[in-house]
Amino acid sequence: MAAPMEVAVCTDSAAQLWSCVVWELHSGANLLTYRGGQAGPRGLALLNGEYLLAAQLGKNYISAWELQRKDQLQQKIMCPGPVTCLTTSPNGLYVLAGIAENIYLWEVSTGNLLVILSRHYQDVSCLQFTGDSSHFLSGGKDCLVLVWSLCSVLQVDPSRTPSPRHVWSRHTLPITDLHCGFGGPLARVATSSLDQTVKLWEVSSGELLLSVLFDVGIMAVTMDLAEHHLFCGGSDGSIFQVDLCTWPGQREKSFQPEQDSGKVFRGHSVLLSGSHDETVRLWDIQSKQCIRTVTLKGPVTNASIMLAPVSMLSSDFRPGLPLPHFNKHLLGAEHGDEPHRGGFTLRLGLHQQGSEPSHQQRAEQLHAVMSSTMEKSVLGGQDQLRIRVAELEDEVRNLRKVNRDLFDFSTRIITRPAK
C-alpha cells in the first residue's frame, strides 16, 4: 500500500492566477489550483475531507469548492459581514467563523446558524478546534484568548448567554495566532501576540505553563507533532525554535538569539513557512536549511501541510452530501432566511441535563454491580448470581435496542427526501 501523500496548501492576497494552490511537498509538483477570490489570513479550512472553504479577504462571504471540481466554485456562503478567520471541526459537523467581534457557529448537515457568541471586545483574529472537536478556542485583537466547550455552547439555556470555560488575559497586545496540540480537552495550546511573547497553556486546568519573550512581535506559532518544539514566526522574517523538553523550570524566560543562534531559521522531520515577501519556504528542521522556495504573486496569507485526502487525488470521488444553504440568522429567529419546509431539528439532551444518568454512567454502575457480585462467595450464592447476571443481560439488551432505534430514527430523518 502506498504511503499517504503530503501536500502543501497555500494562498496569497493577490490571487492573480488562482485562489489556492496545492503542491506535492517533496517534489514541488503543482497538483491542483482553485480559482475564485482572495483568501484572507487564517481563512482557509478543509471540511470533512470533501470541501475546501476560503473566507474572502475583506468580503462578506465564504467560497466553497469540492476538492476535485477545482475549476468550479460550488457555493458562496453569505455572511453578515467580512470574515476575519475561519475553521471547521475535525469531525466535519460544524463551521466556525469570526465576523467582527462575534463568533458564528453553523451546523454543516442543515446549514443552520446555531449560536452567535459575543464575548470578544474587538475583532476575532483566529479560531481553532481541539482534535476531538469537544472544545474550540478564539483569539482576538482585544488581547484575549477564550476556551469554549462545544457541548456547553450547544446545550445552553436560550435565555442565558454562553460563557467560555477559560479566559486567558495574560497577553497585552492583539493575539496573532494560536495552535492546539493533541489530547482533546487535555491538550496544550500555544498563543502568540504582538507583545513579543508566546505562551503555552493547558486546556484542562486553564493554567499558564510557559511564557517566552522575544525581541520582535510574533505573527505565527505552531508545534511539531510530538510537541517537543515550538516554532514561532517573527515579524522580521525569522523563525525561532523553542525546545520544550530542555527548557528550564521557570514559567517565564527570554529567548536570546545570540545564545540560541542554532535555533533560528533565517531567509525567509520539515517546516513550512509563508511571508509577506511573497515566498513559501520548506525547511529541514534538523539542519535549519531551506529545501525549497515557491514564489507566489502576493503576500502569503495561508500555508499549511496536510495529508492529501482521498477526494483530492481521486477524480471519481464525490462528496457524500451536498453543502446546504447556510443561514445568516439564528435558528428560530423571527426573520430567518427561509421558512423551514417539512423538517425539524433534533436537539438531544437540551432539557434533560442532570435529570437521568448518561449511558456511560449506567455502564459504570453496571460494571460496579457486576464486580461486587463476582466478589461474593461462590458457596450459597450461585442462584442469586445467575439471577443478577440475567438482569444485567436484559439491561444491556434494552440499551442496545434503544441505541439501535435512535440510530434508525436519525437515519430516516437525515435521508428523508426534500419535499
N, C-alpha and C positions, 0 to 999 in steps of 0.2 A: 504494500500500500504506500502510495507516495506521501511524502511529508507535506503538511499544510503549507501553503504559500504565504509568506509575509509580504505585505504591501504597505506603501506609504500613501496616505491620503492628504492632499494639500489644497489650499485655496489662497488666492491673493485678492487684494482690494481693487485691482484694475479689471480683471475678468475680460480681457480683450479677446482671447481665443476660446476660453471656457470658464465655467464657474468653479469646477472642481476637477482635479486630475488625480488619477490613481496609477502608480508605477511600482513595478516589482522591486523589492527592497535591495536585493543584492546585484542584480544585473542592470538596474536602472531603466529597463524597458517600459515604455509607456503602454499601459493596459487599457485604460478607459478614461474618457473625459465626459463631463456633464455640462450642458450649456443652459443658460437661463438665469442671469442675475449675478450679484456680487454677495458672497457670504461674509458676514461680519465676524469679528473676533469671538471665539468661543461660541460660534453659532452653527456648528456642523455636528450632526448626530446620525448614527446608524440605528434604524428602528427594526428590531426583531430579525436582523439579518436579511431583510427584504426590501427596505426603502432607505433612501438617503435623504435626510432633511437638512435644509440650509436656511438659517434666518438671514434675510436680506438686509444688507447694510443700509441703515437709515430709512427703511421702508417697513410698512405695517403688514407684511405677510411672510410666510414660511414656504419655501419651494420644496416640493417632494418629487423624487424620481424613483421609479423601480430600478433596482441595481442593474438589470440587464438592458432595459429600454432607456439607454443613456441619452439618446438624441431627442427624446420626447419628454417635456415637462408634464408630469402626470397631474399635479394638482397644486393650487395655491391655497394655503391655509391662511385665511384672513384673520388679522388680529386687531385689537382696539388701538394699537399704537406700535411704533417701531420696536422690534425685538432686540434686546441688548445681549441676551445669552439664551442658550437652548441646550437641553439634554433629554435623553429618554431613559426609561428604566431598563435594566438588564433583562428583565423578564418580558419586555415588549408590550406591557399593558398600559403604560402611561407616558405622556409627553409633558415636560415642564418647560416653561418659557418665562424669562424675565422681561417685563414690559414696564418701563419707568421704575418706580419703587415697588411694584407689585409682582407676585409670582402666580402664574396661571397654570393649573393642573387639568389636563384633558385625559379622558379615558379613550384609548385607541379603538376599542371594539365598537363603541357607539358614537364617538365624536363629541360626547357631552363634556361641557366645562363643569367640572365637579366642584372646584373651590378657587377662590382668589385670596391669596394671603397678602396682607398689608402690614408687615412688621418692620420693614426697612424704611428709613427716612430719606434716602436718596436712591439713585438708580441701582438696580441689581446688576452686578458685573459678571458673576459666574455661578453656575449651578452644577451639582453632580449628585448622583445616587450612590449609595453603598452597593457593594457587589451582590447582595441578596435582595435588593430593592426594598428593604424594610425601612430605610431612612434616606433622606436627601439633605443636602447642605446648600446654603446660599450665602454668597458674599456680596457686599455692596460698597458703594462709594461712601457710605456712612461709617466705614471702618469696622462694621460688624460682620461676624460670621454666625449664622443661625443653623442649628441642627434640628431637623423636623422628623418626627415619627410619622410615616405614611399612614399607619393604622389609626393613630390619633387624629390626623388631619381628616381622614375619610369618615370616621365614625363620630365626630364631634357633634354635640347638640347644635342644631341650626341656630338656636338663639344665643349661642356663645361663640366667641372669637377663638379660633385655633391658636394655641401657644406653642412655641418651639420647645424642644426638650432641653437644649442648651443655648445660651447666648454668650458668645466669645467676643469680648470687647477689649482685648489687650493690644490690638493694633491702633496706631494713632493717625494713620493716613489711609486713603482708599485701598480696598482689597483688590488685587490684580489677578490672582489665580488661587485655585485650591486643588488638591489631589487627594483622593481617598484610596487607601490601601485595601488589602484583603481582610476578611474577617467579619463582614456584615456589621452588626451592632458592636462588635469588639474591635473594629478596625482603628487604625491610626490615620489622622488627617493632617496634611501639610498645607499651610496657608502662607501666601506671600503678599507683600504690601509695598506701597511706595515709601513707607517709613524705613526702608532698607533692612527689614527683618523677614525671616522665615520662621514660622512657629509650628511645632509638632504637637498635636492634641490626641487625646484618647476619647473616642465617641462614647463608650460605655459610662465613664465617670465624668467626662467633660473637663478633665484636668489638663493643664498645660505641662507637657513633658519636656520640651526643649525650645529655646529661642536662640536664633543665630543672627548676629548683627553683621551686615556687610557695609562696604564703602559706597555702594550705589543702590538705587532702587531696584527691586526685584520684580520682573514682569511676568515670569512663569516659573512653575515649580512642578516637579514630578519625582517619582521614586522608581527604583528598579523593582523587578517582580519579587525578589527576596526581601526587599525593604531594608537592605544594608546601606544604601546610599541615597542621599538627596541630591537632585540636580536642579540648580537654581539659575535661571537666565536673568542676567543683569541688564539694566538699561544702556550700558556702554558696549554691549555686544559680547561680553564674556559669559561663560557658563561655569559655575562653581560647583564642585563636587564635595559634599559633606559626608564623611564616613560616620554612620550612626553607631556602628558596633565598637569603634575605637574612641568615640567622643568622651571627654571627661565627665565626671558625675554631676557637675553643676548644671542647672537648668538654663542659664544664660551665658553665652560665650560669643566673642567677636571672632569673625573669620579673618585671618591675617594672610593676605596674598603672598607676602614675602616669605612666610613660613610654610605656606601650602601651595607653592608655585607649581608643584606637580599635580595639583588638583584643580587647575583652572584650564578650561578649554578656551582657546583663542582662535580668531579667524571667522569668525562669524559672528556579557556579550556585546550592542550598538545603541546609539542615542541619536534621535532625530531632532533637529532644531530649525526654526524659521525666524527670519529677521526682517526689519524694515529696509535692509539693503537689497531686498528682492531675491534672496537666495534661500534655498533649503539645503542644509548640510547633514550628511550622515557621518557619525563619528564612531571610531572604535574606542570603547571605554578604557580598555587596558592600556593602550599605547597613547591615548589622547590625540590620535591622528585623524584628520578628516579623510574619509574614504571616498566620498562622492559629493559633488556640489551640483545642484539643479537650479538653474536660473529661471525665475518666473518674470511676469510682466509688471508686477507691482509689489508693494509691501505684503509680506506673508501674514495672513490672518488666522489660518489654522494649519497645523501639521501634526500628524499622529501616525503611529504604527499599529497595524492590526493584522490578524489572520484573515485572509480573504474568505468571506462566506461562500457557500456553495452557489448561491444565487448570483454571485458576481462573476463566476467563472463558467457557469453552465448557461448556454444560450437557450435551452429548453425550459429553464426554471421560470415559474410564475408564482407570485405571492399567493399564499393560502386564502387570504381575504383581502378584498379591495379596501383602500382607505375610505372611511366615511367622511361626510361633511362635518367639519369641526365648527362647533357653535362658538359665537362670540359672547354669549350671555350665559349666566349661570343656569344650571339645570333647575327648572321650577320657577324661574323668574317670570314676571308678568309679561314682559316684552321679549320673548325668546326669538331666535332667528326664524324658526319654523315650528308650527304646531306638530306635536307627535301624532303619528298615524298608526294605530293598531299595535302599539308597543308599550312596554313599561320597563322600569329599571328595578332590578332586584338588589337591594342593599342588605346583605346578611349581617346580623348582629348589631344593627343600628340602635334598636331599642331593647336589646336583651343583655347589655353588658352587666355582668355580675349576677344575673337572675338564675343562671344554671351553670354547672361546670362544663368546661370545654371537653372535646374528645380526648385531648392529651391528658387532662386531669382525670377523666374517667379511666383512661388506660393505666395511669399511675396508681389509682385506687384499686383497680383490679389486680395489678401486679403486687401491690402490698398485701391484699387479701390472700392471693394465691401463695405468697411467700410465707405468711403467718400460718396458713393451713398446712403447708408442707412441713413446717417446723413442729407440728403437733405429733404426739406419739402415735405410732402406727397401730399399736395394740389398742383395740377398742374403738378406733376412730375411722376405720375403713369405710363404713356406711356413710357417715357424715361427710367424709372426704369425697366420696363418689357423688353424693347429692350436691355438694358445693361446686364440684367441677362441672356437673351438668348445668347448674345455674349459670356459671360463668360462660360456658359454651353457648348457652341460649342468649346471653347478653352480647357476646361477640357477634353471633349471627344477626341479632337485631341491629347492632351498629353497622354491620356490613350492608344490611338491607337499606337502612336509612341513607348511607353514603351512596349506594347504587341508585336509589330513587332520586336523590338530589342531583347526581350526575346526569341521569336521563332527562330530568326536568330542564336542567341548564342547557343540555344539548338541543332539546326541542326548541327552546327559546332562541338560541343563537342561530340555528339552521332554518328557522321558520322563514319562508319566502315573503318578501315585502309585498304588501297589498297595493 
